[in-house]
Amino acid sequence: MSNVEVEFYWRPGCGFCAALDRPMSKSGFNVRKINIWEDPSAAARVREVANGNETVPTVIVGSTAMVNPSFAEVEAAVKAASA
């Protein structure tokens, strides 16, 4: 659908992450899932955009960072970045 990369920061046991992952995995988007518990630099990236917190899911599309977004918000960001 789009060649825009969607960075999807998550961690195991996160219900909000699992809920967002379902539509993301069916979307056809170019999604790169990053487990913040396995990647300290990813955890630091999330803290940068989430006011110092490791709040997941955090999704970054281009220059747009979203903390705990809805799938509709992610979809809108992908469409905007693809335009």
C-alpha positions in Angstrom: 0.0 0.0 0.0 2.7 2.5 1.0 6.5 2.5 1.1 6.4 4.8 4.2 8.0 3.0 7.1 5.8 2.8 10.3 7.9 2.4 13.4 5.8 0.5 15.9 7.3 0.5 19.4 5.9 -2.1 21.8 6.6 -4.4 24.7 5.4 -7.9 25.7 2.3 -8.0 27.8 1.0 -4.6 26.6 -2.7 -5.0 25.8 -2.9 -1.6 24.0 0.0 -2.8 21.8 -1.8 -6.0 21.0 -5.0 -4.2 20.2 -3.1 -1.8 17.8 -1.0 -4.7 16.3 -4.1 -6.5 15.0 -5.2 -3.8 12.4 -1.6 -2.8 11.8 -0.7 -6.4 10.7 -3.6 -6.5 8.3 -3.0 -2.9 6.9 -0.4 -3.7 4.3 1.7 -0.9 5.8 5.5 -1.2 5.9 5.6 -1.8 9.7 8.8 -2.3 11.7 8.0 -3.6 15.1 10.5 -2.7 17.8 10.4 -4.3 21.3 11.6 -1.5 23.7 12.5 -4.2 26.3 15.0 -5.7 23.8 16.4 -2.5 22.4 17.7 0.2 24.8 18.0 2.7 21.9 14.3 2.1 21.1 13.3 2.7 24.7 15.3 6.0 24.6 13.5 7.0 21.3 10.1 6.4 23.0 11.2 8.5 26.0 12.2 11.4 23.6 8.7 11.6 22.2 6.6 10.6 25.2 7.7 13.2 27.7 10.4 11.0 29.3 8.1 8.0 29.7 8.3 4.6 28.1 4.7 4.7 27.0 3.8 2.1 24.4 2.5 1.7 21.9 4.3 4.6 20.3 4.2 4.9 16.6 6.5 7.1 14.4 5.7 7.8 10.8 8.2 10.1 9.2 8.4 13.2 11.5 5.1 12.4 13.2 5.3 10.7 16.6 2.1 9.4 18.3 1.8 8.0 21.8 -0.9 5.3 22.2 -2.6 6.2 18.8 -5.7 4.7 17.4 -5.3 2.8 14.1 -7.2 5.7 12.4 -4.5 8.1 13.6 -1.7 5.9 12.2 -3.6 5.5 8.9 -4.0 9.3 8.6 -0.2 9.8 9.3 0.7 7.2 6.7 -1.6 8.8 4.1 -0.1 12.3 4.9 3.5 11.0 4.7 2.7 9.3 1.4 1.2 12.4 -0.2 
